[in-house]
Amino acid sequence: MQLKIVHTTGFAYDGGAVASYNEARLTPQTVGNQIVVHTRLDVHPVPWTWSYRDYWGSQVTAFEVLDPHDELTVTATATVHTSPRPEPPAQASWEDVRSERVVDQLTEYLEVNDRVRPPEDLAALFDDIARSSPTPYDAARAICSLVHDEVSYVVGSTEVSGHAANSWDARAGVCQDMAHLVIGGLRRVGLPARYVSGYLHPRAEPVVGETVSGESHAWVEWWAGDWQGYDPTNDHQPGERHVVVATGRDYGDVRPLSGIFTGAGTSSMFVDVQVTRLA
């Protein structure tokens, strides 16, 4: 499947901005079953830019607008070819994933920080799952299903800076919250886990040539002999409709657009994502 994604973010500065400094993680990666055909990032007003790959392997475009401006628009355009994901490879054992070598190499993906830490009642459920699961894969799938079954997808129910525990208490959240809940559970039982940001075509059967409204999406990957992905929001493995942009420990490592500005007043933001199946 070939997908074209146009992701536009706009800022309006009440009182004007003297200067702004930003980082964009909006460029899809060529990984696994995904090949990036074309990418472009347009910023207005025209800034000074430079690009680099960050510690987690994500492509970053940093840019500075050093002239006074009332508005800022960032448009990321990408064409990506995706193919079906293969079945998960041979599974590692609990002994494998908890070995000293794995813990040492992937320790940053094992930290249960405040953003992903499960509350006590949920932590107890995760512990029960681990004790009853013969393999790490079985435990990971059960943790994903638990979160999917217990947490309702409710737009606007949480803040982007919120913690997983808040979403669990409300039994409501969005894809970011569900990913954080699952990551906290995976790490608690000893599975290295990372956050994946990207896009998901919203139609189960995308029509060639049809442009539809989409949005940024989030899912998870855990290590059990290899990195294996799962989308807890939709309770299935990532497929051809998923496009990977960035990975990290949690949302804080993969924010699509972040930055600061100087000037009087406040800013407002809009986001628009359009997805088209090309082939």
Residue pairs with C-beta under 8 A, 6 or more apart in sequence:
1 81
1 82
1 83
1 206
1 240
1 241
1 277
1 279
2 37
2 79
2 80
2 81
2 82
2 277
2 278
2 279
3 79
3 80
3 82
3 199
3 201
3 206
3 241
3 243
3 275
3 276
3 277
3 278
4 77
4 78
4 79
4 275
4 276
4 277
4 278
5 28
5 76
5 77
5 78
5 79
5 80
5 199
5 214
5 243
5 273
5 274
5 275
5 276
6 75
6 76
6 77
6 273
6 274
7 26
7 75
7 76
7 77
7 199
7 216
7 256
7 271
7 272
7 273
8 73
8 74
8 75
8 76
8 271
8 272
8 273
9 73
9 74
9 75
9 256
9 257
9 269
9 270
9 271
9 272
10 71
10 72
10 73
10 74
10 269
10 270
10 271
11 20
11 71
11 72
11 73
11 261
11 267
11 268
11 269
12 70
12 71
12 267
12 268
12 269
13 69
13 70
13 71
13 72
13 261
13 263
13 265
13 266
13 267
14 265
14 266
14 267
14 268
15 263
15 264
15 265
15 266
16 68
16 69
16 70
16 263
16 264
16 265
17 65
17 68
17 69
17 70
17 72
17 261
17 262
17 263
17 267
18 68
18 261
18 262
18 263
19 64
19 65
19 66
19 67
19 68
19 261
19 262
19 263
20 64
20 65
20 69
20 72
20 259
20 260
20 261
20 262
21 62
21 63
21 64
21 259
21 260
21 261
22 47
22 62
22 63
22 64
22 65
22 72
22 74
22 257
22 258
22 259
22 260
23 60
23 61
23 62
23 63
23 255
23 257
23 258
23 259
24 41
24 60
24 61
24 62
24 63
24 74
24 76
24 256
24 257
25 54
25 58
25 59
25 60
25 197
25 245
25 246
25 254
25 255
25 256
25 257
26 41
26 61
26 74
26 76
26 78
26 245
26 256
26 257
27 36
27 39
27 41
27 59
27 61
27 76
27 78
27 245
28 34
28 36
28 39
28 78
28 80
28 198
28 243
28 244
28 245
29 36
29 57
29 58
29 59
29 244
29 245
29 246
30 36
31 244
32 85
32 244
33 82
33 83
33 84
33 85
33 86
33 240
34 80
34 81
34 82
34 83
34 243
34 244
35 80
35 81
35 82
36 78
36 79
36 80
37 79
37 80
37 81
38 77
38 78
38 79
39 76
39 77
39 78
39 79
40 76
40 77
40 78
41 49
41 61
41 74
41 75
41 76
41 77
42 73
42 74
42 75
42 76
42 77
43 49
43 63
43 65
43 72
43 73
43 74
43 75
44 72
44 73
45 65
45 67
45 69
45 72
47 63
47 64
47 65
47 66
48 63
48 64
48 66
49 61
49 62
49 63
49 64
50 61
50 62
50 63
51 59
51 60
51 61
51 62
52 60
52 62
53 59
53 60
54 60
54 253
56 194
56 246
56 247
56 248
56 249
56 253
56 254
57 247
58 245
58 246
58 247
58 248
58 253
58 254
59 246
65 72
68 263
74 257
78 243
79 278
80 243
82 239
82 240
82 241
82 242
82 243
83 240
84 239
84 240
85 229
85 237
85 238
85 239
88 137
88 226
88 228
89 225
89 226
90 225
91 135
91 136
91 137
91 224
91 225
92 135
92 136
92 224
92 225
93 135
93 136
94 135
94 136
94 190
96 102
96 136
96 224
96 225
97 136
97 190
97 191
97 192
97 223
97 224
97 225
98 190
102 192
102 223
103 110
106 192
106 223
108 249
109 187
109 192
109 193
109 194
109 223
109 249
110 187
110 190
110 192
111 187
111 249
112 184
112 187
112 188
113 249
113 250
114 163
115 163
115 164
115 180
115 250
115 251
115 252
116 163
116 164
116 180
116 181
116 183
116 184
116 187
116 250
117 163
117 164
117 165
117 184
118 126
118 164
118 165
118 168
118 181
118 184
118 185
118 188
119 165
119 168
119 169
122 165
122 168
122 181
122 185
123 188
125 146
126 143
126 146
126 184
126 185
126 188
126 189
127 188
127 189
129 139
129 142
129 143
129 146
129 185
129 189
130 139
130 189
130 190
133 139
133 142
135 224
136 190
136 191
136 222
136 224
137 224
137 228
139 189
139 191
140 186
140 191
140 222
140 224
140 228
140 230
141 230
143 182
143 185
143 186
143 189
144 182
144 220
144 230
144 232
144 235
145 232
145 235
146 185
147 178
147 181
147 182
147 185
147 232
148 178
148 232
148 233
148 234
148 235
150 168
150 171
151 167
151 168
151 171
151 172
151 173
151 177
151 178
151 181
152 171
152 172
152 173
153 172
153 173
153 174
153 175
153 178
153 233
154 172
154 173
154 174
155 174
157 167
157 170
157 172
157 173
157 174
158 166
158 167
158 170
158 172
158 173
158 174
158 176
158 177
160 176
160 251
162 173
162 177
163 180
164 177
164 180
164 181
164 183
164 184
166 177
167 173
167 177
167 178
167 180
167 181
168 181
173 181
174 233
175 217
175 218
175 219
175 233
176 218
176 251
178 218
178 232
178 233
179 195
179 196
179 218
179 219
179 220
179 232
179 233
179 251
180 195
180 250
180 251
181 232
182 193
182 220
182 230
182 232
183 193
183 194
183 195
183 220
183 250
186 192
186 193
186 220
186 222
187 193
191 222
191 223
191 224
192 222
192 223
193 220
193 221
193 222
193 223
194 220
194 221
194 222
194 227
194 247
194 248
194 249
195 218
195 220
195 247
195 248
195 249
195 250
195 251
195 253
195 254
196 218
196 219
196 220
196 221
196 229
196 238
196 244
196 246
196 247
196 254
197 216
197 217
197 218
197 245
197 246
197 247
197 248
197 251
197 254
197 256
198 216
198 217
198 218
198 219
198 242
198 243
198 244
198 245
198 246
199 214
199 215
199 216
199 217
199 242
199 243
199 245
199 273
199 275
200 214
200 217
200 231
200 234
200 241
200 242
200 243
201 212
201 214
201 241
201 275
201 277
202 212
202 213
202 214
202 275
203 210
203 212
203 241
206 212
206 241
206 275
206 277
207 277
208 277
208 278
208 279
209 276
209 277
209 278
210 276
210 277
211 274
211 275
211 276
212 274
212 275
212 276
213 272
213 273
213 274
213 275
214 273
214 274
214 275
215 271
215 273
216 256
216 271
216 273
217 231
217 233
217 242
218 233
218 251
219 229
219 230
219 231
219 232
219 233
219 238
219 242
220 229
220 230
220 231
220 232
221 227
221 228
221 229
221 230
221 247
222 228
222 230
229 237
229 238
229 242
230 236
230 237
230 238
231 237
231 238
231 242
238 244
245 254
245 256
246 253
246 254
247 253
247 254
248 254
261 267
